[in-house]
């Protein structure tokens, strides 16, 4: 897994957490849901990259 992929996945998680927190604080359910979805996307991408790395070794 390249460093660029790691950074992109981490960015998705961090930005998603921020969106979720802002959505929660402002009672914006759409933004909160978007943040949760972005976090999930980052986590799934990371898991996929981990599987690829496991097969390379």
C-alpha positions in Angstrom: 0.0 0.0 0.0 1.4 3.3 -1.0 1.8 6.3 1.3 -0.6 8.2 -0.9 -3.4 5.7 -0.3 -2.8 5.8 3.5 -3.0 9.6 3.5 -6.2 9.5 1.4 -7.9 7.0 3.6 -6.9 8.9 6.7 -8.2 12.1 5.2 -11.5 10.5 4.5 -11.8 9.4 8.1 -10.8 12.7 9.6 -12.9 14.8 7.3 -15.8 12.5 7.9 -15.4 12.8 11.7 -15.4 16.6 11.3 -18.6 16.6 9.2 -20.3 14.3 11.6 -19.4 16.5 14.6 -20.5 19.7 12.9 -23.7 18.0 11.7 -24.4 16.9 15.2 -23.7 20.3 16.7 -25.9 22.1 14.2 -28.7 19.5 14.1 -27.9 19.0 10.4 -28.8 15.3 9.9 -27.7 15.3 6.3 -24.2 16.5 7.1 -24.0 14.1 10.0 -24.9 11.2 7.8 -22.5 12.3 5.1 -19.7 12.4 7.7 -20.5 8.9 8.9 -20.6 7.6 5.3 -17.2 9.2 4.5 -15.7 7.6 7.6 -17.1 4.2 6.6 -15.7 4.7 3.1 -12.2 5.5 4.5 -12.4 2.5 6.8 -13.4 0.1 4.0 -10.7 1.4 1.7 -8.1 0.9 4.5 -9.3 -2.6 5.1 -9.0 -3.4 1.4 -5.5 -2.1 1.3 -4.6 -4.2 4.4 -5.9 -7.3 2.6 -3.7 -6.5 -0.4 -0.7 -6.0 1.8 -1.3 -9.3 3.5 -1.2 -11.1 0.2 1.9 -9.3 -0.9 3.8 -10.6 2.1 
